[in-house]
Amino acid sequence: MKVLVVDDDVVSRMVLMHLVDASGAHDIAEAEDGADAWEQLQQGLRPAICFCDLRMPRLSGMELLQKVKADPALAGIAFVMVSSANEGAIVEQASGLGAAGYIIKPFQAEQVRSHLGSLACAPDAETPRQTMQRLGIGGERLLAYLGGFGGQVTAAAAELPALLAGTGRQATLARIERLQAGCQTLGLNRPAAALRALGAGAFDAEALGAVLADTAAAVARQTDSARRECEQA
């Protein structure tokens, strides 16, 4: 699981990264402040969870949280605020903006493990085997479903930005809802969450294109995994 740690204090950042590393086999990225984190996210970094300090120069943790939750391509990231014990009111505000929780300095290993464990219970996608068992189908049928759904996503990426730019916002929302349902059916948890966030708020063609690109990539990864599953069967 990819984890992003954001803190302008080097010592705090290194300690938190060590605790994350000690909690399991995670791919850890770091950012020296909110602006650095935002730049990495804009360049394609997609962590499953972000541990972010509240008080930082250039872009605070609260400001980064607002930007992340306002971007449909990023809104599915679990955002855990890092605070001192006397910042309860700010933490409550962060929760209202969509933060998944918080940890208090000085860090405790159990706090970190708890948040990482909750994400492990809800991975980016089911394994192909889990999806096949849930749907009661075999590998070839799953590959057919993924192929058909991939075609739907490709068609949506080509058609929806222009439809959205015209008078077809309601039609666009209906297509997004169908794509979300397809992701849920095929066990693609993270794309489903991103599409849900997209449909629930204001968005433009650029945000729509980014979410659809991420969805297409998720379908491709799951197709590769399902194909390997079939070859090993």
Buried (B, 14 or more C-beta within 10 A) or exposed (E): BBBBBBBBBEEBBEBBBBBBEEBEEBEBBBBBBBBBBBEBBEEEBBBBBBBBBBBBEEBBBBBBBBBBBBBBBBBBBBBBBBBBEEBEEBBEBBEEBBBBBBBBBEBEEEBBBBBBEBBBEEBBBBBBBEBBEEBEBEBEEBBEBBEEBBEBBBEBBEBBBEBBEEEBEEBBBEBBEEBBEBBBBBBBBBBBBBBBBBBEEEBEBEBBBBBBBBBBEBBEEBBEBBBEBBEEE
